[in-house]
Amino acid sequence: MDENTINKLIGEKIRTLRKKSGLNQTQLALELSIHYKHLGMIESGRKAISIHLLTKLCNFFNKSPIYFFDYTAQEFKESDMKTLSSIVTMLKALDTDTRIIIAQMIKAAYELKNPGF
């Protein structure tokens, strides 16, 4: 995983927490003593978060630092989950040999995008 991807994932976590808390960027930025544009750049992944600011976020949202670095299946967007669910439904209807072929195709496509997998 590269630095840009990590920045985007952390930014998405921050945006999700902010929205769940009912805050806009300006309100959260005030709580963190930063400019709202700075927060926007972090949320979009265009700027890396500092340890100092991460500490403030952890304290404000009562989260551990690991929360911002834990990227598991729950991070999928609702639309992604619907797509995955429909794929699973289709796969269940196929025979084992066809599922194996599809799994091999997915792995090959993944390896093209992620050399060294």
N, CA and C atoms as an extended XYZ file, in Angstrom:
351
Properties=species:S:1:pos:R:3:atomname:S:1:resname:S:1:resid:I:1 pbc="F F F"
N         0.861       -1.171        0.000 N   MET     1
C         0.000        0.000        0.000 CA  MET     1
C         0.907        1.234        0.000 C   MET     1
N         0.622        2.176       -0.875 N   ASP     2
C         1.476        3.362       -0.942 CA  ASP     2
C         0.954        4.485       -0.031 C   ASP     2
N         1.772        5.508        0.113 N   GLU     3
C         1.457        6.618        1.011 CA  GLU     3
C         0.164        7.336        0.622 C   GLU     3
N        -0.061        7.537       -0.674 N   ASN     4
C        -1.284        8.220       -1.118 CA  ASN     4
C        -2.527        7.434       -0.738 C   ASN     4
N        -2.466        6.120       -0.888 N   THR     5
C        -3.602        5.273       -0.522 CA  THR     5
C        -3.877        5.368        0.971 C   THR     5
N        -2.825        5.318        1.770 N   ILE     6
C        -2.984        5.425        3.228 CA  ILE     6
C        -3.591        6.774        3.595 C   ILE     6
N        -3.104        7.850        2.978 N   ASN     7
C        -3.665        9.177        3.250 CA  ASN     7
C        -5.156        9.222        2.928 C   ASN     7
N        -5.540        8.630        1.797 N   LYS     8
C        -6.961        8.621        1.406 CA  LYS     8
C        -7.799        7.812        2.387 C   LYS     8
N        -7.292        6.664        2.807 N   LEU     9
C        -8.044        5.828        3.739 CA  LEU     9
C        -8.211        6.510        5.099 C   LEU     9
N        -7.154        7.129        5.586 N   ILE    10
C        -7.247        7.858        6.850 CA  ILE    10
C        -8.224        9.023        6.705 C   ILE    10
N        -8.137        9.734        5.581 N   GLY    11
C        -9.054       10.846        5.335 CA  GLY    11
C       -10.504       10.411        5.306 C   GLY    11
N       -10.757        9.243        4.702 N   GLU    12
C       -12.131        8.719        4.666 CA  GLU    12
C       -12.631        8.390        6.070 C   GLU    12
N       -11.736        7.840        6.894 N   LYS    13
C       -12.115        7.534        8.285 CA  LYS    13
C       -12.499        8.818        9.020 C   LYS    13
N       -11.694        9.855        8.839 N   ILE    14
C       -11.957       11.128        9.512 CA  ILE    14
C       -13.280       11.713        9.024 C   ILE    14
N       -13.494       11.712        7.713 N   ARG    15
C       -14.740       12.252        7.155 CA  ARG    15
C       -15.953       11.492        7.698 C   ARG    15
N       -15.847       10.169        7.743 N   THR    16
C       -16.948        9.347        8.248 CA  THR    16
C       -17.250        9.665        9.711 C   THR    16
N       -16.213        9.746       10.530 N   LEU    17
C       -16.405       10.098       11.949 CA  LEU    17
C       -17.039       11.477       12.094 C   LEU    17
N       -16.540       12.422       11.315 N   ARG    18
C       -17.064       13.793       11.385 CA  ARG    18
C       -18.542       13.819       11.043 C   ARG    18
N       -18.893       13.164        9.937 N   LYS    19
C       -20.300       13.177        9.506 CA  LYS    19
C       -21.201       12.446       10.497 C   LYS    19
N       -20.724       11.307       11.035 N   LYS    20
C       -21.518       10.578       12.029 CA  LYS    20
C       -21.737       11.411       13.283 C   LYS    20
N       -20.809       12.313       13.543 N   SER    21
C       -20.926       13.187       14.710 CA  SER    21
C       -21.776       14.420       14.420 C   SER    21
N       -22.226       14.562       13.179 N   GLY    22
C       -23.068       15.698       12.810 CA  GLY    22
C       -22.311       17.003       12.682 C   GLY    22
N       -21.017       16.913       12.418 N   LEU    23
C       -20.199       18.120       12.301 CA  LEU    23
C       -19.872       18.417       10.842 C   LEU    23
N       -19.755       19.681       10.509 N   ASN    24
C       -19.230       20.037        9.196 CA  ASN    24
C       -17.727       20.268        9.355 C   ASN    24
N       -17.040       20.493        8.250 N   GLN    25
C       -15.586       20.661        8.311 CA  GLN    25
C       -15.173       21.856        9.165 C   GLN    25
N       -15.898       22.927        9.062 N   THR    26
C       -15.563       24.128        9.827 CA  THR    26
C       -15.648       23.856       11.329 C   THR    26
N       -16.705       23.169       11.745 N   GLN    27
C       -16.877       22.886       13.170 CA  GLN    27
C       -15.753       21.991       13.708 C   GLN    27
N       -15.435       20.929       12.971 N   LEU    28
C       -14.367       20.039       13.440 CA  LEU    28
C       -13.021       20.760       13.399 C   LEU    28
N       -12.789       21.536       12.358 N   ALA    29
C       -11.534       22.272       12.258 CA  ALA    29
C       -11.349       23.208       13.460 C   ALA    29
N       -12.415       23.858       13.880 N   LEU    30
C       -12.343       24.722       15.064 CA  LEU    30
C       -11.958       23.925       16.311 C   LEU    30
N       -12.550       22.747       16.462 N   GLU    31
C       -12.231       21.889       17.605 CA  GLU    31
C       -10.763       21.471       17.596 C   GLU    31
N       -10.204       21.319       16.401 N   LEU    32
C        -8.825       20.854       16.257 CA  LEU    32
C        -7.819       22.007       16.155 C   LEU    32
N        -8.329       23.230       16.132 N   SER    33
C        -7.493       24.439       15.996 CA  SER    33
C        -6.705       24.460       14.688 C   SER    33
N        -7.400       24.081       13.605 N   ILE    34
C        -6.803       24.146       12.275 CA  ILE    34
C        -7.797       24.820       11.333 C   ILE    34
N        -7.349       25.183       10.149 N   HIS    35
C        -8.220       25.794        9.140 CA  HIS    35
C        -9.040       24.689        8.480 C   HIS    35
N       -10.284       25.013        8.126 N   TYR    36
C       -11.152       24.012        7.515 CA  TYR    36
C       -10.598       23.505        6.187 C   TYR    36
N        -9.848       24.334        5.469 N   LYS    37
C        -9.255       23.885        4.199 CA  LYS    37
C        -8.174       22.827        4.455 C   LYS    37
N        -7.456       22.978        5.545 N   HIS    38
C        -6.450       21.990        5.939 CA  HIS    38
C        -7.142       20.649        6.208 C   HIS    38
N        -8.245       20.684        6.947 N   LEU    39
C        -9.015       19.476        7.225 CA  LEU    39
C        -9.535       18.861        5.930 C   LEU    39
N       -10.012       19.689        5.037 N   GLY    40
C       -10.516       19.195        3.751 CA  GLY    40
C        -9.442       18.472        2.957 C   GLY    40
N        -8.233       18.997        2.998 N   MET    41
C        -7.127       18.358        2.282 CA  MET    41
C        -6.767       17.011        2.915 C   MET    41
N        -6.855       16.925        4.232 N   ILE    42
C        -6.586       15.652        4.915 CA  ILE    42
C        -7.693       14.652        4.589 C   ILE    42
N        -8.942       15.092        4.670 N   GLU    43
C       -10.067       14.194        4.385 CA  GLU    43
C       -10.030       13.659        2.953 C   GLU    43
N        -9.543       14.462        2.024 N   SER    44
C        -9.493       14.024        0.623 CA  SER    44
C        -8.232       13.218        0.320 C   SER    44
N        -7.325       13.142        1.287 N   GLY    45
C        -6.096       12.382        1.092 CA  GLY    45
C        -5.000       13.154        0.390 C   GLY    45
N        -5.209       14.453        0.162 N   ARG    46
C        -4.191       15.263       -0.517 CA  ARG    46
C        -3.088       15.723        0.420 C   ARG    46
N        -3.330       15.583        1.726 N   LYS    47
C        -2.330       15.983        2.716 CA  LYS    47
C        -2.266       14.905        3.797 C   LYS    47
N        -1.057       14.585        4.220 N   ALA    48
C        -0.879       13.605        5.288 CA  ALA    48
C        -1.185       14.243        6.632 C   ALA    48
N        -1.706       13.446        7.532 N   ILE    49
C        -2.010       13.944        8.878 CA  ILE    49
C        -0.754       13.853        9.752 C   ILE    49
N        -0.572       14.842       10.599 N   SER    50
C         0.561       14.823       11.533 CA  SER    50
C         0.184       13.991       12.760 C   SER    50
N         1.190       13.546       13.469 N   ILE    51
C         0.949       12.813       14.716 CA  ILE    51
C         0.234       13.717       15.718 C   ILE    51
N         0.621       14.979       15.742 N   HIS    52
C        -0.020       15.945       16.649 CA  HIS    52
C        -1.526       16.023       16.375 C   HIS    52
N        -1.896       16.156       15.111 N   LEU    53
C        -3.309       16.263       14.759 CA  LEU    53
C        -4.026       14.928       14.960 C   LEU    53
N        -3.360       13.830       14.671 N   LEU    54
C        -3.954       12.513       14.902 CA  LEU    54
C        -4.276       12.340       16.385 C   LEU    54
N        -3.393       12.795       17.243 N   THR    55
C        -3.623       12.723       18.692 CA  THR    55
C        -4.858       13.528       19.082 C   THR    55
N        -4.985       14.721       18.519 N   LYS    56
C        -6.170       15.548       18.798 CA  LYS    56
C        -7.451       14.846       18.342 C   LYS    56
N        -7.408       14.234       17.155 N   LEU    57
C        -8.585       13.509       16.645 CA  LEU    57
C        -8.939       12.326       17.545 C   LEU    57
N        -7.926       11.583       17.959 N   CYS    58
C        -8.154       10.439       18.851 CA  CYS    58
C        -8.850       10.890       20.128 C   CYS    58
N        -8.364       11.967       20.706 N   ASN    59
C        -8.963       12.478       21.936 CA  ASN    59
C       -10.367       13.007       21.699 C   ASN    59
N       -10.567       13.726       20.613 N   PHE    60
C       -11.875       14.311       20.331 CA  PHE    60
C       -12.932       13.236       20.090 C   PHE    60
N       -12.588       12.214       19.285 N   PHE    61
C       -13.554       11.168       18.935 CA  PHE    61
C       -13.482        9.952       19.862 C   PHE    61
N       -12.592       10.002       20.853 N   ASN    62
C       -12.406        8.890       21.780 CA  ASN    62
C       -12.084        7.592       21.031 C   ASN    62
N       -11.102        7.670       20.155 N   LYS    63
C       -10.648        6.522       19.354 CA  LYS    63
C        -9.168        6.304       19.614 C   LYS    63
N        -8.731        5.070       19.452 N   SER    64
C        -7.297        4.799       19.558 CA  SER    64
C        -6.661        5.085       18.201 C   SER    64
N        -5.361        5.343       18.158 N   PRO    65
C        -4.705        5.605       16.866 CA  PRO    65
C        -4.882        4.457       15.875 C   PRO    65
N        -4.928        3.237       16.376 N   ILE    66
C        -5.053        2.078       15.485 CA  ILE    66
C        -6.347        2.134       14.672 C   ILE    66
N        -7.383        2.776       15.219 N   TYR    67
C        -8.654        2.902       14.497 CA  TYR    67
C        -8.437        3.509       13.109 C   TYR    67
N        -7.562        4.481       13.017 N   PHE    68
C        -7.356        5.182       11.761 CA  PHE    68
C        -6.521        4.375       10.759 C   PHE    68
N        -5.913        3.283       11.228 N   PHE    69
C        -5.073        2.459       10.368 CA  PHE    69
C        -5.642        1.065       10.153 C   PHE    69
N        -6.839        0.806       10.630 N   ASP    70
C        -7.466       -0.503       10.507 CA  ASP    70
C        -8.423       -0.477        9.317 C   ASP    70
N        -8.004       -1.110        8.224 N   TYR    71
C        -8.803       -1.103        6.998 CA  TYR    71
C        -9.315       -2.504        6.733 C   TYR    71
N       -10.518       -2.764        7.165 N   THR    72
C       -11.116       -4.080        7.008 CA  THR    72
C       -12.371       -3.966        6.163 C   THR    72
N       -13.072       -5.063        6.047 N   ALA    73
C       -14.258       -5.116        5.185 CA  ALA    73
C       -15.305       -4.067        5.550 C   ALA    73
N       -15.360       -3.623        6.807 N   GLN    74
C       -16.377       -2.638        7.172 CA  GLN    74
C       -16.155       -1.293        6.489 C   GLN    74
N       -14.988       -1.130        5.867 N   GLU    75
C       -14.694        0.123        5.188 CA  GLU    75
C       -15.368        0.228        3.812 C   GLU    75
N       -15.930       -0.879        3.332 N   PHE    76
C       -16.607       -0.828        2.049 CA  PHE    76
C       -17.813        0.093        2.150 C   PHE    76
N       -18.038        0.837        1.104 N   LYS    77
C       -19.214        1.693        1.046 CA  LYS    77
C       -20.445        0.807        0.862 C   LYS    77
N       -21.602        1.349        1.183 N   GLU    78
C       -22.839        0.586        1.070 CA  GLU    78
C       -23.039        0.075       -0.352 C   GLU    78
N       -22.726        0.896       -1.355 N   SER    79
C       -22.892        0.463       -2.747 CA  SER    79
C       -21.948       -0.691       -3.071 C   SER    79
N       -20.731       -0.658       -2.491 N   ASP    80
C       -19.794       -1.760       -2.692 CA  ASP    80
C       -20.346       -3.047       -2.090 C   ASP    80
N       -20.961       -2.943       -0.922 N   MET    81
C       -21.510       -4.118       -0.258 CA  MET    81
C       -22.657       -4.715       -1.074 C   MET    81
N       -23.473       -3.854       -1.684 N   LYS    82
C       -24.559       -4.355       -2.533 CA  LYS    82
C       -23.995       -5.084       -3.740 C   LYS    82
N       -22.947       -4.532       -4.332 N   THR    83
C       -22.308       -5.171       -5.479 CA  THR    83
C       -21.720       -6.519       -5.073 C   THR    83
N       -21.006       -6.549       -3.952 N   LEU    84
C       -20.427       -7.806       -3.478 CA  LEU    84
C       -21.501       -8.840       -3.177 C   LEU    84
N       -22.590       -8.397       -2.598 N   SER    85
C       -23.688       -9.305       -2.288 CA  SER    85
C       -24.279       -9.918       -3.556 C   SER    85
N       -24.455       -9.114       -4.590 N   SER    86
C       -25.018       -9.650       -5.835 CA  SER    86
C       -24.030      -10.604       -6.517 C   SER    86
N       -22.727      -10.320       -6.388 N   ILE    87
C       -21.712      -11.217       -6.952 CA  ILE    87
C       -21.748      -12.562       -6.233 C   ILE    87
N       -21.843      -12.525       -4.910 N   VAL    88
C       -21.908      -13.769       -4.135 CA  VAL    88
C       -23.148      -14.571       -4.534 C   VAL    88
N       -24.266      -13.911       -4.706 N   THR    89
C       -25.498      -14.589       -5.115 CA  THR    89
C       -25.309      -15.287       -6.466 C   THR    89
N       -24.685      -14.585       -7.405 N   MET    90
C       -24.438      -15.184       -8.715 CA  MET    90
C       -23.469      -16.359       -8.619 C   MET    90
N       -22.430      -16.216       -7.808 N   LEU    91
C       -21.445      -17.290       -7.660 CA  LEU    91
C       -22.069      -18.546       -7.062 C   LEU    91
N       -22.977      -18.374       -6.125 N   LYS    92
C       -23.639      -19.520       -5.499 CA  LYS    92
C       -24.399      -20.364       -6.515 C   LYS    92
N       -24.863      -19.727       -7.580 N   ALA    93
C       -25.644      -20.436       -8.589 CA  ALA    93
C       -24.768      -21.220       -9.579 C   ALA    93
N       -23.466      -21.023       -9.496 N   LEU    94
C       -22.549      -21.673      -10.439 CA  LEU    94
C       -21.964      -22.951       -9.855 C   LEU    94
N       -21.508      -23.818      -10.745 N   ASP    95
C       -20.851      -25.041      -10.285 CA  ASP    95
C       -19.433      -24.714       -9.807 C   ASP    95
N       -18.833      -25.644       -9.087 N   THR    96
C       -17.524      -25.441       -8.476 CA  THR    96
C       -16.445      -25.129       -9.500 C   THR    96
N       -16.431      -25.842      -10.606 N   ASP    97
C       -15.400      -25.615      -11.620 CA  ASP    97
C       -15.464      -24.188      -12.172 C   ASP    97
N       -16.659      -23.696      -12.406 N   THR    98
C       -16.823      -22.334      -12.921 CA  THR    98
C       -16.370      -21.315      -11.873 C   THR    98
N       -16.684      -21.565      -10.602 N   ARG    99
C       -16.240      -20.667       -9.534 CA  ARG    99
C       -14.723      -20.613       -9.451 C   ARG    99
N       -14.064      -21.751       -9.638 N   ILE   100
C       -12.601      -21.797       -9.603 CA  ILE   100
C       -12.020      -20.966      -10.746 C   ILE   100
N       -12.603      -21.083      -11.923 N   ILE   101
C       -12.140      -20.297      -13.079 CA  ILE   101
C       -12.306      -18.804      -12.806 C   ILE   101
N       -13.438      -18.425      -12.252 N   ILE   102
C       -13.695      -17.007      -11.948 CA  ILE   102
C       -12.708      -16.511      -10.894 C   ILE   102
N       -12.432      -17.319       -9.877 N   ALA   103
C       -11.466      -16.932       -8.842 CA  ALA   103
C       -10.084      -16.721       -9.455 C   ALA   103
N        -9.703      -17.575      -10.397 N   GLN   104
C        -8.415      -17.434      -11.073 CA  GLN   104
C        -8.365      -16.152      -11.901 C   GLN   104
N        -9.480      -15.825      -12.531 N   MET   105
C        -9.553      -14.590      -13.327 CA  MET   105
C        -9.427      -13.356      -12.425 C   MET   105
N       -10.093      -13.391      -11.294 N   ILE   106
C       -10.023      -12.267      -10.355 CA  ILE   106
C        -8.601      -12.120       -9.826 C   ILE   106
N        -7.973      -13.240       -9.484 N   LYS   107
C        -6.600      -13.194       -8.983 CA  LYS   107
C        -5.658      -12.628      -10.039 C   LYS   107
N        -5.826      -13.045      -11.297 N   ALA   108
C        -4.980      -12.535      -12.378 CA  ALA   108
C        -5.161      -11.034      -12.547 C   ALA   108
N        -6.393      -10.555      -12.500 N   ALA   109
C        -6.662       -9.119      -12.622 CA  ALA   109
C        -6.050       -8.358      -11.451 C   ALA   109
N        -6.157       -8.918      -10.263 N   TYR   110
C        -5.574       -8.284       -9.072 CA  TYR   110
C        -4.059       -8.202       -9.202 C   TYR   110
N        -3.436       -9.256       -9.661 N   GLU   111
C        -1.983       -9.285       -9.802 CA  GLU   111
C        -1.498       -8.275      -10.848 C   GLU   111
N        -2.307       -8.029      -11.886 N   LEU   112
C        -1.949       -7.006      -12.872 CA  LEU   112
C        -1.902       -5.623      -12.228 C   LEU   112
N        -2.844       -5.373      -11.338 N   LYS   113
C        -2.930       -4.075      -10.662 CA  LYS   113
C        -1.975       -3.975       -9.470 C   LYS   113
N        -1.574       -5.117       -8.921 N   ASN   114
C        -0.746       -5.152       -7.715 CA  ASN   114
C         0.435       -6.098       -7.937 C   ASN   114
N         1.414       -5.709       -8.742 N   PRO   115
C         2.563       -6.592       -9.010 CA  PRO   115
C         3.260       -6.984       -7.708 C   PRO   115
N         3.696       -8.231       -7.672 N   GLY   116
C         4.397       -8.711       -6.495 CA  GLY   116
C         3.485       -9.292       -5.445 C   GLY   116
N         2.220       -9.457       -5.753 N   PHE   117
C         1.241       -9.991       -4.808 CA  PHE   117
C         1.587      -11.424       -4.469 C   PHE   117
